[in-house]
Amino acid sequence: MRKKLIEFNLSQRNKKIPELRAGDVVKIHRKIKEGKKERIQVFEGIIIAVKGRQSSSPMITVRKVSYGVGVELILPIYSPAIEKIELVKRAKVRRAKLYYIREKSAKSLRLKYKDLSGFVKVEGGEPETKTENGAPKSENAEKKAKEETGKEIKEKAAGGKLKNESKLENKESEKQKMEKAKAEKSSGEENKSAK
C-alpha cells in the first residue's frame, strides 16, 4: 500500500524542477495577483529545510536577509503560484536542516559553494552536459582558456603586446597628458601673475 501511495504522489507532480536540498541558493519566481493584474516576483535565498520529499508537493523553507531583517518563505514546490525555481548555487553542507543559520550573521557563515556547470539546464528541461563535438562543456571551456593564454604568450614572444598591457599604456599616456596640461596651466597662471 505504501508503495502505491508513493507512486501516486510522484505522478501528481506536474512540473520539472531541479532536485533541491538544504544549502542550495535558489531564485523562486512567484505569481502575485494585485487586483486584476498578475506579475512575477523573484525571491532569492538559501534553502534551510526540505520537508515531505515523498509527498505530492514537498515543502521548502527559503531564507534571505533583506535590509538587515531575516525573511523566510515556506512554500510547496509544485504550487501553481510558483512559476519556476532556478538553482543559482549549491553549498557544501553536512546537515539536512540548516536552522542554525538563523542565529549566524552572513559574514560568519561563509559557505563553500560548488561549481554549477554540471547543473545547467536547457529550456527543454534536460541537463546540458555535452557540447556539439561530444566533449563535456567544462573541458571545452578549459581548453579554450588554455588556447587563449597560449596565443597571448606567443604574441608577447613575437614582440606584440597583450590587450591588457595596451590598455594600461593608454591609461598611463592619458595620465601623462593630464599632468602636462596641468603643468602648462599652472605655468600660464604664473606668467600672468608676473606681468
Backbone as a ProteinNet text record, in pm:
[ID]
protein_1_A
[PRIMARY]
MRKKLIEFNLSQRNKKIPELRAGDVVKIHRKIKEGKKERIQVFEGIIIAVKGRQSSSPMITVRKVSYGVGVELILPIYSPAIEKIELVKRAKVRRAKLYYIREKSAKSLRLKYKDLSGFVKVEGGEPETKTENGAPKSENAEKKAKEETGKEIKEKAAGGKLKNESKLENKESEKQKMEKAKAEKSSGEENKSAK
[TERTIARY]
82.5	0	87.3	192	279.9	345.7	385.5	449.7	353.5	227.1	125.3	102.3	102	81.3	195.7	319.2	435.9	430.7	395.3	383.6	276.7	163.8	57.1	104.2	170.6	221.4	319.5	407.5	504.7	436.4	326.7	254.8	183.3	155.8	85.9	177.2	305.2	399.3	396.5	362.4	339.8	448.5	543	648.1	783.3	874.2	1013	1087.9	1133.7	1205.8	1335.8	1448.2	1574.9	1567.3	1648.1	1650	1705.7	1625.5	1663.5	1701.3	1798.9	1836	1884.1	1900.9	1943.5	2080.3	2095.9	2221.6	2219.7	2115	2105.5	2059	2120	2072.3	1984.2	1858.5	1761.4	1693.3	1643.9	1557.1	1418.9	1321.8	1185.4	1103.2	1046.5	962.1	817.8	759	622.5	525.1	405.4	298.3	224.7	211.4	142.3	29.8	-91.4	-207	-231.7	-241.6	-275.3	-396	-513.5	-636.2	-658.3	-664.5	-682.1	-549.1	-443.2	-311.5	-237.5	-157.1	-73.2	70.2	161.3	302.5	385.8	512	602.6	705.4	721	817.6	923.9	1049.6	1160.4	1208.2	1221.6	1271.5	1395.7	1511.3	1636.9	1685.2	1708.6	1755.3	1812.1	1852.4	1911.6	1806.5	1803.5	1709.2	1766.1	1686.6	1734.8	1667.2	1557.2	1491.8	1406.7	1400.2	1309.5	1230.4	1097.4	1012.8	917.5	887.3	789.5	834.8	952.8	1007.3	923.1	853.8	775.8	631.5	592.2	453.7	435.7	311.2	284.1	344.5	364.2	429.5	514.8	644.6	732.2	736.2	764.1	771.1	917.9	952.6	1087.8	1079	1177.6	1189.1	1307.5	1281.5	1385.4	1405.6	1532.1	1563.6	1657	1630.7	1723.9	1723	1826.2	1832.9	1815.6	1709.5	1677.8	1683.2	1777.3	1796.6	1812.6	1888.6	1916.9	1807.4	1700	1589.1	1580.8	1577.7	1566.6	1424.7	1412.1	1280.9	1281.8	1180.1	1169	1036	1038.8	917.6	910.8	792.7	770.3	673.8	722.5	645.7	635.5	519.5	512.4	578.1	667.2	744.7	655.1	554.4	471	344.1	346.2	230.7	207.9	81.8	56.7	97.5	117.1	159.8	308.2	382.2	525.4	543.6	597.1	618.5	738.2	853	971.1	1066.6	1157.3	1260.6	1394.5	1482.1	1615.7	1718.4	1807.8	1917.3	2034.4	2076.6	2184.6	2318.9	2326.1	2448.7	2413.2	2511.1	2491	2603.7	2566.3	2665.4	2696.4	2818.5	2858.4	2821.2	2712.1	2666.3	2655.9	2660.8	2658.1	2537.4	2430.9	2308.3	2190.1	2081.8	1959	1875.3	1885.5	1813.1	1915.1	1911.5	2011.1	1951.1	1878.8	1814.2	1915.5	2037.2	2139.6	2177.1	2144.9	2177.4	2102.7	1987.9	1907.1	1984.6	2065.3	2140	2272.8	2321.1	2451.4	2437.8	2546	2548.6	2595.2	2568	2605.3	2756.6	2829.2	2974	3033.7	2975.3	3030	2996.1	2896.8	2857.5	2964.1	2992.5	3093.5	3090.5	2981.9	2966.3	3051	3094.1	3169.7	3070.7	3078	2984.3	3049.6	2968.9	3016.9	2993.2	3070.4	3054.9	2925.1	2844.1	2714.2	2714.2	2831.7	2833.7	2765.8	2768.7	2702.3	2551.9	2504.5	2362.4	2289.7	2359	2298.2	2185.8	2070.2	1954.4	1927.1	1887.6	1845	1695.1	1637.4	1496	1409	1454.6	1380.5	1371.7	1454.6	1447.7	1551.6	1632.2	1732.2	1867.7	1949.1	2078.7	2170.8	2243.2	2335.9	2473.3	2513.5	2643	2744.8	2698.4	2793.2	2766.8	2872	2859.7	2849.8	2854.2	2835.6	2939.3	3065	3168.7	3178.2	3089.1	3081.9	3160.8	3246.4	3324.2	3239.1	3260.9	3186.3	3213.4	3113.9	3121.5	3237.5	3257.6	3363.6	3501.8	3522.4	3650.8	3674.3	3569.2	3582.8	3619.9	3557.9	3587.9	3734.4	3783.2	3922.9	4016.6	3985	4067.5	4074.2	3957.6	3950.8	4037.4	4029.1	4108	4256.6	4296.1	4436.4	4483.9	4398.9	4435.4	4454.1	4362.9	4373.6	4501.6	4534	4657.3	4778.9	4770.1	4879.5	4900.6	4791.7	4801	4865.8	4825.6	4882.1	5032.3	5074.9	5218.2	5293.9	5238.2	5302.9	5313.9	5207.5	5209.8	5319	5327.8	5427.6	5568.5	5588.3	5719.4	5755.5	5655.8	5679.9	5698.4	5690.3	5710.5	5580.1	5469.2	5339.3	5305.1	5196.6	5153.5	5021.1	5001.1	4873.8	4768.1	4643.7	4534.2	4538.7	4558.6	4560.9	4677.9	4793.2	4909.8	4884.5	4821	4794.6	4695.4	4598.2	4503.9	4576.6	4669.9	4745.2	4829.6	4892.4	4973.4	4887	4767.5	4676.3	4640.3	4612.9	4579.8	4698	4819.1	4938	4960.5	4940.3	4960.2	4855.1	4733.2	4629.2	4667.9	4722.6	4765.6	4877	4971.7	5081.4	5029.2	4932.6	4873.6	4805.9	4734.5	4665.9	4767.3	4877.6	4981.2	5044.7	5070.1	5126.4	5031.6	4902.3	4803.4	4798.9	4806.3	4807.1	4932	5045.5	5171.5	5166.8	5113.6	5102.6	5007.3	4899.5	4800.7	4862	4934.5	4994.7	5105.6	5182.8	5287.4	5225.2	5110	5040.9	4989	4943.7	4894.9	5011.8	5128.3	5247	5291.4	5284.6	5322.6	5230.5	5101.1	5003.9	5029	5056.3	5079	5209.5	5308.3	5436.1	5419.1	5326.5	5305.1	5235
-119.4	0	126.4	125.5	242.1	271.6	166.4	182.5	247.4	205.3	261.9	409.2	443.1	581.6	670.3	621.6	698.3	716.7	611.8	621.6	722.4	720.9	816.4	959.3	982.7	1115.7	1164.9	1076.1	1115.3	1145.2	1076.1	1101.3	1236.1	1290.4	1418.7	1538.4	1515.9	1626	1659.7	1784.2	1820.9	1908.5	1957.8	2045.6	1977.8	2022	1975.5	2078.9	2036.1	2125	2055	2129.3	2064.8	2004.4	1903.2	1841	1941	1974.2	2075.6	2009.3	2070.3	2022.1	2140.4	2116.3	2222	2274.5	2405.7	2468.1	2524.3	2493.4	2546.8	2692.1	2775.9	2912.4	2910.6	2952.3	2942.6	3076.1	3092.2	3204.9	3147.1	3194	3145.2	3253.7	3221.2	3313.9	3285.5	3375.9	3355.6	3445.2	3391.1	3469.7	3542.2	3674.6	3754.6	3831.2	3820.1	3891	4016.1	4128.2	4254.8	4310.8	4290.9	4330.3	4240.1	4299.8	4221.7	4188.7	4257.4	4236.9	4121.2	4054.8	3946.3	3973.5	3960.5	3983.1	3873.4	3868.8	3768.1	3838.4	3787.7	3842.4	3736.8	3778.3	3685	3697.2	3583.1	3575.6	3487.4	3545.4	3468.8	3447.6	3321.7	3290.9	3151.1	3111.5	2980	2886.9	2765.2	2666.3	2615.7	2631.9	2583.5	2452.6	2415.5	2287.9	2242.1	2110.5	2048.4	1943.4	1953.4	1859.9	1788.6	1663.9	1587.4	1552	1498.2	1466.2	1366.3	1273.1	1171.5	1214.4	1330.4	1374.5	1427.6	1463	1512.8	1651.1	1726.9	1857.1	1883.8	1854.8	1881.5	2030.8	2060.3	2199.9	2238.6	2360.7	2411.8	2539	2559	2682.9	2758.3	2877.7	2959.4	3084.7	3116.9	3231.1	3327.4	3455.7	3559.2	3672.5	3754.9	3871.4	3993.6	4068.9	4186.8	4310.6	4400.2	4522.9	4493.1	4388.5	4353.3	4275.1	4242.1	4166.6	4031.2	3923.6	3789.7	3763.5	3713.7	3682.9	3536.1	3462	3321.2	3295	3212.3	3167.5	3016.2	2965.4	2821.5	2795.2	2725.8	2710.5	2564.6	2524.6	2394.5	2406.9	2314.4	2324	2321.6	2235.6	2217.9	2301.9	2411.5	2500.5	2570.3	2592.2	2666.6	2813.8	2863.3	3002.3	3021.5	2912.2	2921.2	2892.3	2990.9	2973.1	2882.8	2916.4	2831.9	2853.7	2757.8	2765.3	2745.7	2845	2838.7	2806	2715.2	2681.9	2774.2	2857.1	2952.9	2894.1	2849.1	2791.7	2671.6	2588.9	2474.2	2475.2	2493.1	2498.1	2358.1	2341.8	2213.7	2218.7	2149.4	2147	2001.9	1983.1	1847.9	1828.4	1902.5	1892.4	1888.9	1825.4	1823.1	1947	2000	2120.7	2223	2342	2445.5	2555.1	2515.4	2614.3	2699.4	2649.9	2726.1	2854.3	2861.7	2980.7	3103.8	3081.4	3193.8	3278.6	3216.5	3289.4	3344.4	3293.5	3334.8	3459	3537.2	3650.2	3601	3678.6	3638.7	3626.7	3713	3712	3587.7	3545.2	3429.8	3298.1	3298.1	3174.1	3127.6	3207.7	3178.5	3033.1	2992.3	2855.7	2834.4	2711.7	2678.7	2635.1	2697.1	2667.1	2581.4	2492.8	2404.8	2469.1	2424.2	2470.6	2416.3	2501.2	2458.2	2431.5	2416.7	2391.3	2259.4	2165.5	2037.3	2044.6	2153.8	2166.1	2254.3	2306.7	2398.4	2327.5	2393.5	2333.8	2405.3	2327.6	2382.5	2408.2	2491.2	2522.6	2398.8	2295.2	2170.2	2097.1	2136.2	2077.8	1969.7	1932.4	1828.9	1894	1836.2	1896.2	1892.7	2002	2012.4	1971	1851.7	1802.9	1794.7	1781	1768.6	1875.2	1913.5	2011	1938.9	2016.8	1960.2	1854	1874.3	1777.1	1660.5	1654.5	1538.6	1551.7	1652.4	1669.1	1741.3	1714.5	1786.5	1935.5	2015.1	2160	2219	2172.5	2228.9	2203.9	2088.4	2059.9	2152.8	2178.7	2271.2	2410.4	2455.4	2588	2595	2487.7	2486	2489	2410.7	2408.2	2545.9	2611.4	2743.9	2843.4	2838.9	2929.4	2903.8	2775.7	2743.1	2792.5	2777.8	2824.4	2975.7	3049.1	3195.4	3238.1	3174.5	3211.8	3175.9	3064.2	3025.3	3128.8	3180.6	3284.2	3409.1	3447.1	3567.2	3551.7	3434.5	3410.3	3419.1	3360.6	3365.8	3509.5	3589.6	3729.8	3806.3	3781.3	3853.2	3813.9	3684.2	3637.1	3697.6	3722	3778.9	3930.4	3987.2	4132.3	4208.5	4139.3	4204.6	4234.1	4309.7	4344.9	4276.4	4243.1	4186.2	4295.9	4255.2	4353	4434.8	4367.4	4437	4534.4	4496.6	4584.5	4710.8	4694.5	4812.6	4905.2	4848.9	4932.3	5008.9	4940.8	5007	5120.9	5096	5200.4	5318.6	5292.4	5401	5483.8	5417.6	5490.9	5574	5515.8	5589.1	5710.9	5694.8	5808.8	5916.4	5876.2	5975.1	6051.1	5980.2	6045.6	6145.5	6107	6196.4	6321.3	6303.9	6418.9	6512.7	6454.3	6535.4	6613.6	6548.4	6614.3	6728	6707.5	6813.1	6931.7	6902.4	7009.8	7089.4	7021.7	7091.5	7176.8	7121.2	7195.5	7320.1	7307.4	7423	7526.4	7480.7	7571.5	7649.4	7578.1	7643.7	7739.9	7702.3	7793.2	7913.7	7898.7	8010.7	8107.5	8054	8138.8	8213.6	8152.2	8217	8332.8	8311.1	8417.9	8537.5	8512.1	8621.7	8700.4	8628.5	8693.8	8774.8	8729.7	8800.2	8931.1	8941.2	9064.8	9163
0	0	0	83.4	92.7	-41.9	-112.2	-242.3	-342	-339.2	-428.8	-397.9	-269.7	-228.1	-277.5	-265	-310.5	-461.9	-534.5	-680.6	-720.6	-650	-679.1	-655.1	-541.6	-509.2	-615.5	-660	-762.6	-895.3	-924.9	-1050.4	-1049.1	-930.5	-918.8	-945.7	-946.2	-971.1	-1119.4	-1150.4	-1289.6	-1351.2	-1273.9	-1327.1	-1317.1	-1404.2	-1394.2	-1310.7	-1194.6	-1103.9	-1066.7	-1061.4	-1025.5	-885.2	-860.4	-728.5	-628.5	-529.4	-431.5	-300.1	-232.2	-99.9	-16	112.1	203.6	160.7	163.2	124	-16.6	-94.2	-230.2	-225.8	-308.5	-326.3	-450.4	-434.1	-542.9	-567.1	-689.5	-725.6	-747.8	-671.4	-683.8	-751.5	-866.4	-941.5	-902.8	-821.7	-772.1	-846.7	-874.5	-935.9	-824.8	-840	-739.3	-807.6	-751.8	-806.5	-723.4	-792.3	-728.4	-801.7	-745.1	-813.3	-933.4	-1052.3	-1175.1	-1241.6	-1198.7	-1260	-1194.4	-1274.4	-1224	-1265.5	-1169.3	-1200.1	-1135.8	-1173.9	-1118.8	-1031.2	-908.8	-815.1	-787.9	-789.1	-768.3	-623.8	-558.5	-421.1	-424.3	-393.3	-395.5	-253	-218.3	-84	-77.1	44.2	65.4	126	76.7	130.3	262.4	371.3	500.8	540.1	470.9	502.1	385	366.8	271.1	348.9	343.2	418.5	323.2	353.2	277	137.3	125.6	-7.3	-84.5	-14.9	-84.2	-109	-59.2	-79	-220.7	-254.4	-389	-410.6	-303.2	-315.1	-191.5	-198.5	-84.3	-51.5	75	120.3	139.3	95.6	119.1	201.7	285.2	361.8	304.2	251.8	188	272.5	300.8	386.3	315	336.1	291.3	392	389.7	476.5	388.7	416	335.9	424.7	395.9	473.8	623.1	655	793.2	862.9	793.2	851.9	782.1	859.4	801.4	753.7	631.7	573.6	532.6	574.4	538.5	470.6	367.1	298.8	309.6	342.3	341.5	227.6	124.1	0.3	-42	-96.3	-162.7	-300.3	-333.5	-457.5	-581.1	-581.7	-701.1	-696.1	-623.4	-614.7	-748.7	-788.8	-912.2	-901.5	-779.2	-760.2	-788	-803.9	-834.8	-982.4	-1054.6	-1198.5	-1225.6	-1163.1	-1179.4	-1064.2	-1047.1	-944.6	-1014.1	-999.3	-1060.3	-952.7	-982.4	-892.6	-926.3	-830.2	-853.7	-810	-684.3	-629.1	-543.8	-519.3	-431	-328	-200.7	-93.2	-43.3	4.6	63.2	211.6	246.6	385.9	431.6	563.6	618.8	709.1	683.6	761.9	666.8	711.4	632.2	660.2	780.5	819.1	867.6	811.8	844	931.7	1036	1122.7	1199.2	1215.5	1287.3	1212.9	1084.4	1004.8	1056.6	1119.4	1169.6	1270.2	1353.1	1455.6	1404.2	1292.7	1240.9	1153.4	1148	1055.8	919.5	817.2	680.6	666.7	737.4	725.2	791.9	904.9	975.9	908.4	818.5	750.9	653.5	554.4	452.1	406.9	345.5	296.8	172.6	150.8	30.7	-76.2	-192.4	-299.6	-406.6	-465.7	-571.5	-706.6	-805.9	-942.8	-999.9	-1061	-1111.9	-1260.8	-1322.3	-1466.7	-1499.4	-1406.8	-1428	-1408.8	-1346.2	-1317.2	-1417.3	-1518.4	-1614.3	-1688.5	-1696	-1762	-1894.1	-1992.7	-2120.8	-2108.6	-2195.7	-2186.4	-2198	-2266	-2277.9	-2145.5	-2047.3	-1915.7	-1888.9	-1988.2	-1966.5	-1942.3	-1855.6	-1826.2	-1947	-1965	-2077.7	-2027.7	-2063.2	-2016.1	-2128.2	-2252.7	-2363.1	-2468.4	-2537.9	-2644.9	-2778.5	-2887.4	-3021.5	-3056.8	-3018.7	-3056.1	-2957.9	-2858.1	-2769.6	-2641	-2628.7	-2506	-2401.8	-2274.5	-2171.7	-2178.7	-2141.5	-2155	-2075.5	-1953.5	-1870.2	-1931.7	-1993.3	-2056.9	-2174.8	-2254	-2366.7	-2318.6	-2208.4	-2155	-2111.7	-2047.9	-2005.5	-2125.2	-2229.3	-2350	-2413.9	-2421.5	-2483.3	-2405.9	-2272.7	-2189	-2209.6	-2217.7	-2239.8	-2375.8	-2479.2	-2613.2	-2613.8	-2544.3	-2540.4	-2471.1	-2358.3	-2289	-2373.1	-2446.7	-2535.6	-2644.5	-2701.4	-2804.8	-2748.3	-2625.3	-2563.8	-2542.4	-2499.6	-2476.8	-2608.9	-2714.9	-2846.3	-2896	-2877.3	-2920.1	-2846.3	-2715.8	-2636.9	-2680.1	-2707.8	-2752.1	-2887.9	-2972	-3104.3	-3098.1	-2978	-2964.2	-2958.7	-2969.9	-2960.4	-2816	-2798	-2663.2	-2634.9	-2510.7	-2469	-2464.6	-2473.2	-2469.7	-2341.4	-2229.2	-2100.2	-2092	-2146.6	-2144	-2224.8	-2341.8	-2423.8	-2354.7	-2282.1	-2207.4	-2098	-2028.8	-1923	-1979.9	-2095	-2157.3	-2198.5	-2251	-2287.2	-2164.8	-2052.3	-1929.1	-1883.4	-1891.1	-1849.8	-1938.6	-2069.7	-2159.6	-2133.7	-2100.1	-2066.1	-1939.7	-1839.3	-1716.2	-1744.8	-1831.8	-1866.5	-1936.1	-2025.6	-2094.1	-1995.4	-1897.3	-1796.7	-1712.8	-1676.6	-1597.7	-1676.4	-1806.1	-1891.5	-1899.8	-1916.1	-1925.8	-1795.8	-1681.1	-1551.2	-1537.4	-1581.2	-1570.8	-1658.2	-1780.3	-1869.5	-1812.7	-1753.7	-1696.5	-1579.9	-1493.8	-1377.6	-1421.1	-1526.4	-1575.2	-1643.5	-1706.3	-1768	-1662.5	-1551.2	-1440.5	-1377.2	-1365.8	-1309.9	-1398	-1531	-1623.8	-1611.2	-1596.7	-1581.6	-1452.8	-1345.1	-1215.3	-1217.5	-1296.6	-1306.2	-1379.2	-1476.5	-1552.4	-1466.6
[MASK]
+++++++++++++++++++++++++++++++++++++++++++++++++++++++++++++++++++++++++++++++++++++++++++++++++++++++++++++++++++++++++++++++++++++++++++++++++++++++++++++++++++++++++++++++++++++++++++++++++++

